[in-house]
Amino acid sequence: MIAGELNASAKVQNVPRWMMHVIGVFVPIMREFPEMLYQYEQDYVFDSSKFTDRFGVVATPPAEGIKDLIEHVKQHK
């Protein structure tokens, strides 16, 4: 969605789990990725209805949030 908003092509690569451990030796933030992989192994299902019912706050749709983010970044270059 971000690439689409920027009129760019998305470039995605898969990195094997074992490679993340090797990369983690040289790139400290990559050390955390193997233990967080469970977040990418199944879909996220969000239900904010209880929060919305209680506080009246409605979540921003992802497409709108991305568009706002890109506009903000362009304004603050």
N, C-alpha and C positions, 0 to 999 in steps of 0.2 A: 504494500500500500504506500509506503514511503517512497519507493522507487517510482511508482506511478505518479505520485504528486510532484516529483522532481523531473518527470519526463526522462527517466533514466532506466536502464535495464538492471534488474536485480541479479547480482552474482552470488550464488550460493555454493558452498563446498561442504562436503561431509568430511569430518575428521574422526578417524577411529579413536575409540576410548584410550587405547594404549598410547596413541600419538599425543593425546592431551597430557598424559603424564610426562612424556619427553619434553613437550613444549613448555610445561610448567617449570622445568628446571631453569629455563632461560627467560620466561615471561611469568612473573609471580602471580598475576591475576588468573592465569590459566590453571594454576594449582587447584583453584576452587571448582572448576568446571566439572570434573568427574563426579564429585559428590552431589552436584546439582542436576545431573542428567535426568533424574527421574521427572523433572519438570517438563522435559521435552518428549517424554516417552508416551504421553497420552494427552488428549485434549483437555484444556481448561474449560470448565463450565462455571460461569459466574451468574449469580442470582442476587441482585441487590434490592430485591423487592421489599424485604424487611426494613432495610435502611431507608429506602425511599418512603415507605409507609410511615415510618417513625419520624423522620426529619424533613421529608418533602424535597430532598435533594435528588435530582435525576442525573444519572451518569451521562457523560458526553459520549456520543457514538464515536467509535474509533476513527472513522474517515474524517469526521469533523475535527477531532483532536489533532490528527496528523496535519490537516490543512492549517489549523491555527498555529501549530508548532513551527511549520515551515515558514509561515508568514512572519512569526515572531523572530526567528533566526535571521531571515532576510533583512528585517528592519534594524537589527542590532549587529550588523557586520561592521 
